[in-house]
Amino acid sequence: MWFVILVICLIYALLLTPIQQGINKLIKDKRLNFIANFILAIVLLLILYGVTSMFGYSLF
Protein backbone atom coordinates (compact mmCIF):
# COMPACT_ATOMS: atom_id res chain seq x y z
CA MET A 1 0.00 0.00 0.00
CA TRP A 2 2.82 2.44 0.78
CA PHE A 3 4.29 1.76 -2.64
CA VAL A 4 1.03 2.80 -4.29
CA ILE A 5 0.92 6.00 -2.26
CA LEU A 6 4.51 6.82 -3.24
CA VAL A 7 3.77 6.18 -6.91
CA ILE A 8 0.67 8.39 -6.77
CA CYS A 9 2.66 11.19 -5.11
CA LEU A 10 5.38 10.90 -7.75
CA ILE A 11 2.88 11.00 -10.62
CA TYR A 12 1.07 13.90 -8.96
CA ALA A 13 4.28 15.92 -8.64
CA LEU A 14 5.47 15.12 -12.16
CA LEU A 15 2.15 16.12 -13.72
CA LEU A 16 1.49 19.17 -11.57
CA THR A 17 4.82 20.97 -11.97
CA PRO A 18 4.81 21.64 -15.74
CA ILE A 19 1.13 22.54 -15.74
CA GLN A 20 1.67 25.00 -12.88
CA GLN A 21 4.57 26.61 -14.74
CA GLY A 22 2.33 27.11 -17.76
CA ILE A 23 -0.39 28.63 -15.59
CA ASN A 24 2.15 30.94 -13.96
CA LYS A 25 3.19 32.25 -17.38
CA LEU A 26 -0.40 32.82 -18.51
CA ILE A 27 -1.91 34.36 -15.39
CA LYS A 28 -0.02 37.31 -13.92
CA ASP A 29 -2.47 38.22 -11.14
CA LYS A 30 -1.30 36.47 -7.97
CA ARG A 31 -4.77 35.87 -6.58
CA LEU A 32 -6.11 34.30 -9.79
CA ASN A 33 -2.89 32.34 -10.17
CA PHE A 34 -3.30 30.87 -6.68
CA ILE A 35 -6.94 29.96 -7.32
CA ALA A 36 -6.12 28.32 -10.67
CA ASN A 37 -3.25 26.31 -9.16
CA PHE A 38 -5.40 25.27 -6.19
CA ILE A 39 -8.24 24.06 -8.42
CA LEU A 40 -5.76 22.25 -10.67
CA ALA A 41 -4.20 20.47 -7.70
CA ILE A 42 -7.57 19.34 -6.35
CA VAL A 43 -8.79 18.10 -9.73
CA LEU A 44 -5.56 16.22 -10.42
CA LEU A 45 -5.62 14.62 -6.98
CA LEU A 46 -9.25 13.52 -7.43
CA ILE A 47 -8.44 12.02 -10.84
CA LEU A 48 -5.52 10.06 -9.41
CA TYR A 49 -7.68 8.95 -6.47
CA GLY A 50 -10.32 7.73 -8.93
CA VAL A 51 -7.76 5.77 -10.92
CA THR A 52 -6.39 4.08 -7.81
CA SER A 53 -9.87 3.23 -6.56
CA MET A 54 -10.64 1.62 -9.94
CA PHE A 55 -7.73 -0.74 -9.29
CA GLY A 56 -9.04 -1.60 -5.85
CA TYR A 57 -6.70 0.48 -3.68
CA SER A 58 -8.07 2.69 -0.94
CA LEU A 59 -5.79 5.55 0.03
CA PHE A 60 -7.92 6.88 2.87
ChimeraX attribute file (.defattr): number of C-alpha atoms within 10 A of each C-alpha:
attribute: neighborCount
match mode: 1-to-1
recipient: residues
	/A:1	8
	/A:2	8
	/A:3	8
	/A:4	13
	/A:5	14
	/A:6	11
	/A:7	11
	/A:8	18
	/A:9	14
	/A:10	12
	/A:11	14
	/A:12	16
	/A:13	12
	/A:14	11
	/A:15	13
	/A:16	16
	/A:17	12
	/A:18	11
	/A:19	13
	/A:20	18
	/A:21	11
	/A:22	10
	/A:23	17
	/A:24	17
	/A:25	9
	/A:26	10
	/A:27	13
	/A:28	10
	/A:29	9
	/A:30	10
	/A:31	9
	/A:32	13
	/A:33	16
	/A:34	15
	/A:35	11
	/A:36	15
	/A:37	17
	/A:38	12
	/A:39	11
	/A:40	16
	/A:41	19
	/A:42	11
	/A:43	12
	/A:44	15
	/A:45	17
	/A:46	12
	/A:47	13
	/A:48	16
	/A:49	16
	/A:50	14
	/A:51	13
	/A:52	16
	/A:53	12
	/A:54	10
	/A:55	8
	/A:56	9
	/A:57	14
	/A:58	13
	/A:59	12
	/A:60	4
